[in-house]
Amino acid sequence: MCQHSLPSIITPIRNKRRLPALLLLSFVTVFIFYAIVSFSIAFAFDKVEDEFTNTFTIPVATPFPSYFLRLFPVFVLTTNFPIIAVTLRNNLKTLFHRRGASYPFVVDRIVFPLAALLPPVCIALITENLTLLVGVTGAYAGVGVQYVIPATLVWQGRRRVAELVAQHGRNVHRSPFRHVGWLILLGVWSAVSWGFVTFYLVLKYSGQEIG
C-alpha cells in the first residue's frame, strides 16, 4: 500500500547497498502472509465476508489468533494511513506550488492537511458497502495510482535518461525491465482490470445475476 512513499523513505538513507535485498524481503514476507490468510479462508470456509478477515470466527478457548486476524485491517490502516496522508499532503503542496512563492501558515499547516485527511474520513463514515468501496477505489483509483501513472512517469523518464546517456555514456542503473513491452503489459492489465470491475458493477447494480 505504501509503495508510492518509497522514494521519500529511501532518499535520506545514505548507504543504499542493501536496500534491494531488504525491500525484497519485506515484499516477500507480506506476500507469504497474505497467501497463507487467503488460502486458509478459501479452503476452510464456505462463505467469505466482504472484509475477508471478518470470516474468521472467535473461539472461546483460543481467541487471540482470531482477534488478531479480524483486527488486521485496523493494524494496516494504523500504519499506512499516516504515511499515505503525508504523501498526499506533500503532493498537493507540490501541485499548487508557484516558483518563488511560499504558502501562508494557515494554508500550509491546516488547509493542505485537512484536504488530505477529510475525504477518506468522510467516505469511511458515510458508506458501509465494502464491495462497492473497494471496487471503486481499488480498481479505478488504485490501478491508476499503481500502474498507469508510474508507467507514464517511467516512459517519460526513460526518454529523458536516453538523452543523458547519449551524452554521458552507459546507464549503470538501468532496470532489467527496461523493455517497452513491460509498459505495454501494464497498460493492458490496467484496461482489463477496469473492464472486469465495470462489468461486475454494472451487472450487480442492474439486478442481473452474476455467475
Beta strands, then each sheet from edge to edge (+ up, - down):
end
